[in-house]
Amino acid sequence: MCSVTSEAEIERIDQIVSALLGGSYTHAKGSGTLSSEEILVIAPYNVQVNRLRQRLDGKARVGTVDKFQGQEAPVAILSLTASSGDDAPRGLGFLLSPNRLNVAISRAQCLSIVVGSPGLTSGLANTIEEAEQINRLCRIIQRSGS
């Protein structure tokens, strides 16, 4: 069953954004207090984007990877949405593509957060390319210390 929305991720992202708002940040271009303009929430699917917008109600800027290409903010939060490769409507190739992950994660000037299901890293790959994509996600998680 394909999934383009994850209520668990939406709830967790709402908690994260609420905890971050009002906090301070410092990066190479300056410092300040985190407001809704300084937090990007990025999701791969429009349905998830729309649900996040409803839930966050202006607490962060929400959009797809394509919408935020070329933009930066102190904080970027990526919602992976799918709970497994079989759940990803366009497959792991779309969800975990190196270019899309890089664009999403590199929007952050200070803090990048990836919210996703552990099932994405423990699922079976159907192709060598999918195995490489799962391994890439595992390396991102490993580097973050989570």
N, C-alpha and C positions, 0 to 999 in steps of 0.2 A: 504494500500500500504506500503510495507516494504521499509525501507531506510537504506542504509549502508554508506551514505555520507550526510553531511550537509554543504552547501556552506556558510551559515550564521555563523556557528561555525568556519569554516576555516578562514573566514575574520576576525572574532573577535580575534581568537588566533593569527593571524598574527599581529594584532594591539597590543595585549598584549606583545608578544615576542619583537616586535620592541621597545616598551616603556621600557621594562625591560633591554634589552641589554645595557651594559655599566654602569649599576647601581651597587651599592656595596651591599654586603651581609656579614653577620656574623652568624656563628653557632658554636656549641660545638667543631667542628673539625678544625675551622679556619675561615678566612675571605678572601675577594677578590672582584674582579670586575666580574660581570656576562658576560660570553661569551657564545657562542653556545654550548660549552661542559657542561656548568652548568645549562642548561635548558632542561628538558625532556618534550616532548609532547606525551601523551599516548592516544590511541584511541582503541575501542573494535574491529573494523573491518578493515581488510587489505585495502579495497577501501578507507576508510577515511585516513588511514596511508599514502597511496600513494599520495592522493591529498594534504595532509598536507606537505609531503616532497617536492612536486612540488612547492607549494605556499611559503613555508618557505625558500626553496633554501639554506639549510645549516645554517640557523639562530638558529637552535635548533636540538637536537637529537630527532628523531621521531620513535615510534614503538608501538607495542601492549603491553598489560599488561604482557603477557608471556615473551616478549623480555627483559623487564626491571626488571623482578623478581630478587631480590638480589642486584640490583644496586641502588645507591642514587645520588642525585644532589641537589644543593641548592633550585632549583625551579622545581616543577612538575605540569604540566597542563594536566588535563583530559578532553577530548572531549567525551561527552556521545553520540553524533551523532543522535540518534533517537529523534523525537519530541513527541512521545507518546508510550505507551506500544504496541499499535497496529502496530506502525512503526518499532519496534525492530524485525529484522529478526529471531533472536533466542529467542525472548521473553524477558520479564523483568527479568526472572530468570537468564539469562546469563548476561544481561546488568547491573543489579543492585545487583548481587550476593555479599554477604558480603565479601567473600574472595577476589574477583576481585576489589571491591571498596577499600578495605583495602590496598591491594598491590599497587594499583594505587596512592592512596593518601599518603601512607606512604613512597613513594620514595623521597619525599621532605624533605630536612634538614631544610629549613627555611620557604618556602612559597608553599602551595598547592592551586591550583586554579581549580575549576570545572566549565566547560563551558557546558551548556545544555539548552534545551528548557523548559520554564515554564510548557509546556504541560505534561511533565513527572511527575510533582508533582500534577497535577490537573486531571489526567485521572482516569477512572474507573478501579478498579482492578477486574480481573476475578476470582481470588482465594484469599484465606487468605494469602498465601505466597506472592502473588503480593502486597497485601495491606501492609504487613510487610515491603517489599522492598521499596515501595513508602514512607512509614513512615520513614524508615531509611534514605533515601535521604533527606527528609524534615528536619530531625534532623541535618544532616550534614550542610545543608543550614542555618538552624536556629543558630547553633553554630558559624558559620562563620560571622554572623551579616549581611548577605546580604538580 
